[in-house]
Amino acid sequence: MRLTPASARPRQLPSWLRRASGPVALVALWHLASVSGVLPSEVLAGPATVLESAAKLIRTGELQDAILVSLRRAMTGLAIGGSIGVALAVIAGLTRLGEDLVDAPMQMLRTVPNVALIPLLIIWFGIGEAPKVALIALATAFPLYLNVYAGIRGVDQSLVEAGRTLGLSRWGLVWHVILPGALPNALVGLRYSLGIAWLALVFGEQINATAGVGYLMANAREFFQTDVIVVCLVVYALLGLVVDLVVRTLERIFLAWRPSFTGA
């Protein structure tokens, strides 16, 4: 087999440029459809109008305030729901008694649509911030529970036996063998939970919201302002992208010991 020197191989485009080409092409098609009249402004505002609306919202400070409110809701709900999900997963994953007590109820509850719980949450917590945060917490608890539980139960038994041979105590096995082995699954669960947090936030901010990105979107819907609605959707998408990049960075830091396939 003939080997090709690395210097003779064709240079590839940078990864960030390849990743950006898809969204750029989509925006270009959107702009062409708008200026040509194929996509009327009554149906969907064009990119130029959306940018003008975004600039106006930024100048008035409305967009920044809304983003901060929505971020606080999402992160508070994720912190509560994630903590509960991880704690229950550790209890169910480490002991058979915990599995018997915890896993069956969690498997049943995760099939209940979170949106269907909104009327109950309003009755229990009123129409303030509490039901919005509770909805996000419920939505984010289950992905973390499932992935952490699967990660704990997926640890190689030979590693556990090796730890016992080396004289590790029960808690030493948990800390040095089981939890590090479950960490890849836990980070996958965190990525799922962050994505679901934004979905739950959209629904939660429809519950009598007086601030936040969802509040801006609801007001824009009342006045048929498709440009503002698109701005809010883009904000949701960008926030999701940012938090996903944070999790990817955590994966590179905490899973540096685990070489993995990165694509051909």
C-alpha positions in Angstrom: 0.0 0.0 0.0 1.4 3.4 -1.0 1.6 6.0 1.8 0.8 9.6 1.1 2.9 12.1 3.1 0.9 14.4 5.3 2.3 17.5 3.6 1.0 16.2 0.2 -2.6 15.6 1.4 -5.1 18.3 0.4 -5.7 20.9 3.1 -9.2 20.7 4.7 -11.3 23.6 5.7 -11.2 24.4 9.4 -13.9 22.6 11.5 -15.5 25.8 12.6 -15.9 27.0 9.0 -17.5 23.7 8.0 -19.9 23.8 10.9 -20.9 27.4 10.1 -21.6 26.7 6.4 -24.9 25.0 7.0 -26.5 27.9 9.1 -25.0 30.5 6.7 -26.6 28.7 3.7 -29.9 28.5 5.4 -29.9 32.2 6.2 -29.0 33.0 2.6 -31.9 31.0 1.3 -34.2 32.7 3.8 -33.0 36.1 2.6 -33.5 35.2 -1.0 -37.0 33.9 -0.4 -37.9 37.1 1.5 -36.5 39.6 -1.0 -38.0 37.7 -4.0 -41.5 37.7 -2.4 -41.7 33.9 -2.2 -41.8 34.2 1.6 -44.2 37.1 2.5 -43.3 39.2 5.5 -46.8 38.5 7.0 -45.8 34.8 7.1 -42.2 35.3 8.3 -40.1 38.4 8.5 -36.8 38.5 6.6 -33.3 38.4 8.1 -32.8 42.1 7.7 -36.0 42.9 9.6 -35.2 40.4 12.3 -31.7 42.0 12.8 -33.3 45.5 13.0 -35.8 44.2 15.7 -32.9 42.5 17.6 -30.9 45.7 17.5 -33.9 47.7 18.8 -34.5 45.2 21.7 -30.8 45.4 22.6 -30.8 49.2 22.6 -33.8 49.4 24.9 -32.3 46.6 27.1 -35.4 44.4 26.8 -33.5 41.5 25.3 -30.7 41.4 27.8 -33.2 41.6 30.7 -35.3 38.8 29.2 -32.2 36.6 28.6 -31.1 37.0 32.2 -34.5 36.1 33.6 -34.8 33.0 31.4 -31.3 31.9 32.2 -32.0 32.1 35.9 -35.1 30.1 35.6 -33.5 27.4 33.4 -30.4 27.1 35.6 -32.4 27.0 38.9 -34.7 24.3 37.5 -31.7 22.3 36.2 -29.9 22.6 39.5 -32.9 21.3 41.5 -34.0 18.7 39.0 -30.4 17.5 38.2 -29.5 17.2 41.9 -32.6 15.1 42.6 -32.0 13.0 39.5 -28.4 12.3 40.3 -29.1 11.5 43.9 -31.8 9.0 43.1 -29.7 7.5 40.4 -26.8 6.9 42.8 -29.2 5.4 45.4 -30.8 3.1 42.8 -27.5 2.2 41.1 -25.5 1.4 44.1 -27.9 -0.8 46.0 -30.5 -3.4 45.1 -32.8 -2.1 47.8 -32.5 1.4 46.3 -33.3 0.0 42.9 -36.4 -1.7 44.2 -37.7 1.4 45.9 -36.7 4.1 43.4 -36.4 2.7 39.8 -40.0 1.5 39.2 -41.6 4.9 40.3 -39.0 6.8 38.2 -39.7 4.7 35.2 -43.4 5.3 35.5 -43.2 9.0 36.2 -40.9 9.7 33.2 -43.6 8.6 30.8 -46.0 11.3 32.0 -45.8 14.3 29.7 -44.4 17.3 31.6 -46.8 19.7 29.9 -49.7 17.7 31.3 -48.5 18.6 34.8 -48.8 22.4 34.2 -52.4 22.6 35.7 -51.3 20.7 38.8 -48.2 22.9 39.2 -50.3 26.0 39.0 -52.7 24.6 41.7 -49.8 23.6 43.9 -47.5 26.6 43.4 -49.6 29.4 42.0 -48.8 31.4 38.9 -45.5 33.0 40.0 -41.9 31.7 39.5 -42.3 28.4 41.4 -44.4 26.5 38.7 -42.0 27.5 36.0 -38.9 26.3 37.9 -40.7 23.2 39.0 -41.6 22.3 35.4 -38.0 22.6 34.3 -36.8 20.6 37.4 -39.2 17.8 36.5 -38.2 17.8 32.9 -34.4 17.7 33.6 -34.4 15.2 36.4 -35.2 12.1 34.3 -32.5 12.3 31.7 -29.8 12.6 34.3 -31.4 9.8 36.4 -31.5 7.4 33.5 -28.0 8.1 32.3 -26.3 8.1 35.7 -28.1 5.0 36.7 -27.1 3.3 33.4 -23.6 4.5 33.8 -23.3 3.1 37.4 -24.7 -0.3 36.3 -22.5 -0.3 33.2 -19.2 -0.2 35.1 -17.1 -3.2 34.3 -17.3 -5.8 37.0 -13.7 -6.7 36.6 -12.7 -3.1 37.6 -14.7 -3.5 40.8 -13.1 -6.8 41.5 -9.6 -5.3 40.9 -10.5 -2.5 43.3 -11.5 -5.0 46.0 -8.2 -6.9 45.4 -6.3 -3.7 46.0 -8.0 -3.3 49.3 -10.4 -0.4 48.5 -13.3 0.0 50.9 -16.9 0.1 49.7 -16.9 3.9 49.6 -13.4 3.8 48.0 -14.8 1.7 45.2 -17.7 4.1 44.8 -15.4 7.2 44.7 -12.5 5.8 42.7 -14.1 3.2 40.4 -17.8 3.4 40.1 -18.5 7.2 39.9 -15.6 7.8 37.4 -16.8 4.9 35.3 -20.3 6.5 35.3 -19.0 10.0 34.4 -19.3 9.7 30.6 -23.0 8.7 30.9 -23.6 11.5 33.4 -22.2 14.1 31.0 -24.4 12.7 28.2 -27.4 13.0 30.6 -26.4 16.6 31.4 -26.4 17.4 27.7 -29.9 15.9 27.3 -31.1 17.7 30.4 -29.8 21.1 29.2 -31.6 20.6 25.9 -34.8 19.7 27.6 -34.5 22.6 30.0 -34.9 25.0 27.1 -38.0 23.1 25.9 -39.5 23.2 29.3 -38.6 26.9 29.7 -40.7 27.7 26.5 -43.7 26.0 28.0 -43.0 27.4 31.5 -42.8 31.0 30.4 -46.3 30.7 29.0 -47.6 30.5 32.6 -48.5 34.1 33.3 -45.0 35.3 32.7 -44.2 39.0 33.1 -40.6 38.8 32.1 -38.3 36.5 30.1 -37.8 35.5 26.5 -41.1 33.6 26.5 -42.9 36.8 27.7 -41.4 38.7 24.7 -42.5 35.9 22.4 -46.1 35.9 23.8 -46.4 39.6 23.4 -45.1 39.4 19.8 -47.6 36.7 19.1 -50.5 38.9 20.2 -49.4 41.6 17.7 -48.3 39.3 14.9 -44.7 40.4 15.1 -43.0 37.5 13.4 -39.7 39.4 13.5 -39.6 39.5 17.3 -40.8 35.9 17.5 -37.8 34.9 15.3 -35.4 36.9 17.5 -36.7 35.0 20.6 -36.3 31.6 18.8 -32.8 32.5 17.8 -32.0 33.5 21.4 -33.3 30.1 22.6 -31.2 28.4 20.0 -28.0 30.4 20.8 -28.5 29.8 24.6 -28.8 26.1 23.9 -25.7 26.1 21.8 -23.7 28.0 24.4 -24.6 25.6 27.2 -23.9 22.6 24.9 -20.4 24.0 24.3 -19.9 24.3 28.0 -20.7 20.6 28.4 -18.4 19.7 25.5 -15.6 21.6 27.3 -16.3 19.7 30.5 -16.2 16.4 28.6 -12.8 17.3 27.2 -11.5 18.2 30.7 -12.9 15.3 32.7 -12.8 12.6 30.1 -9.2 13.4 28.9 -8.2 9.9 30.2 -10.6 8.2 27.7 -9.5 8.4 24.1 -12.5 8.2 21.7 -13.2 8.2 18.0 -13.5 11.8 16.6 -14.6 11.0 13.1 -12.8 10.2 9.9 
